[in-house]
Structures are given as structure tokens and as C-alpha cells.
Amino acid sequence: MDGVSIVIGLVLGLIVFVILNRFINITYYGFKAIGATFIGCMLVGMVALAFVVTYWYWFLVGGAIISGLVYLGKRNKRQPE
């Protein structure tokens, strides 16, 4: 991994850490618990980045399909009279 992907993975890990702490009210008992959770979140961020980089085409196709279905669903929705 080059430096840019490591930095992006760390930022994604920080975002996962913040989301985890907002959704689940975690009580930490010591610095080791915070460090283990933070390192785990960084690992998840780096794995997610590697997954997206490897399979970017499938994410692009899936996003286009979902966007098309959302557009069709909003277009065919009845307007209140």
C-alpha cells in the first residue's frame, strides 16, 4: 500500500470509530480498550478501501442501477391532488 491509501484508510477508520461511538454508547476501561477499538476501526477502514479499489466497477454498476431504480420510483409516484 502506498502512502495515500494508508492515509485514506486511516481517515475511514476514524470515521468508523466516530460512528461506532455515536451509535453504541461504549464505556472504555483504560487506554488499551480505546486503542484496540481504534486499531480495529482502522483495520476495517483499510480493508473497506482495498475492497472498493479492487471491485470499483461493481460498485459503479450497482450505484447506477440503484440510482436508476430510485429515479423511476420517484417519477412514477402519484402527485397529491
C-alpha positions in Angstrom: 0.0 0.0 0.0 1.3 3.4 -0.8 1.1 6.4 1.5 -2.1 7.9 0.0 -4.1 4.7 0.5 -2.8 4.4 4.1 -3.9 8.0 4.9 -7.4 7.3 3.3 -7.7 4.1 5.3 -6.8 5.9 8.5 -9.4 8.6 7.8 -12.0 5.9 7.0 -11.1 4.2 10.3 -11.5 7.4 12.2 -15.0 7.8 10.6 -15.9 4.3 11.6 -14.6 4.9 15.1 -16.8 8.1 15.5 -19.9 6.3 14.0 -19.4 3.4 16.3 -19.1 5.6 19.4 -22.2 7.7 18.4 -24.4 4.7 17.8 -23.3 2.5 20.6 -22.6 4.1 24.0 -19.3 2.4 24.8 -17.6 2.7 28.2 -13.9 2.2 27.9 -11.9 0.8 30.8 -8.4 2.0 30.2 -6.3 3.1 27.3 -5.8 -0.4 25.9 -9.6 -0.7 25.2 -9.6 2.6 23.3 -6.5 1.7 21.4 -7.9 -1.8 20.5 -11.2 -0.3 19.3 -9.4 2.4 17.3 -7.0 -0.1 15.7 -9.9 -2.4 14.8 -11.7 0.5 13.2 -8.6 1.5 11.2 -8.3 -2.1 10.0 -11.9 -2.1 8.9 -11.3 1.2 7.1 -8.3 -0.1 5.3 -10.0 -3.4 4.3 -13.0 -1.5 3.0 -10.8 0.8 1.0 -9.0 -2.3 -0.5 -12.3 -3.9 -1.3 -13.7 -0.8 -3.0 -10.4 -0.2 -5.0 -10.4 -3.9 -6.1 -14.1 -4.1 -7.1 -14.7 -0.4 -8.2 -16.5 -1.5 -11.4 -19.2 -3.4 -9.5 -19.8 -0.5 -7.1 -20.2 1.8 -10.1 -22.7 -0.6 -11.8 -24.6 -1.2 -8.6 -24.8 2.5 -7.9 -26.1 3.2 -11.4 -28.7 0.5 -11.1 -29.9 1.8 -7.7 -29.9 5.4 -8.9 -32.0 4.4 -11.9 -34.5 2.5 -9.7 -34.8 5.5 -7.4 -35.4 7.8 -10.3 -38.0 5.5 -11.8 -39.7 5.2 -8.4 -39.9 8.9 -7.9 -41.1 9.6 -11.4 -44.0 7.1 -11.2 -45.1 8.3 -7.8 -48.6 9.8 -7.7 -48.8 13.5 -7.1 -51.3 14.6 -4.4 -54.3 16.4 -5.8 
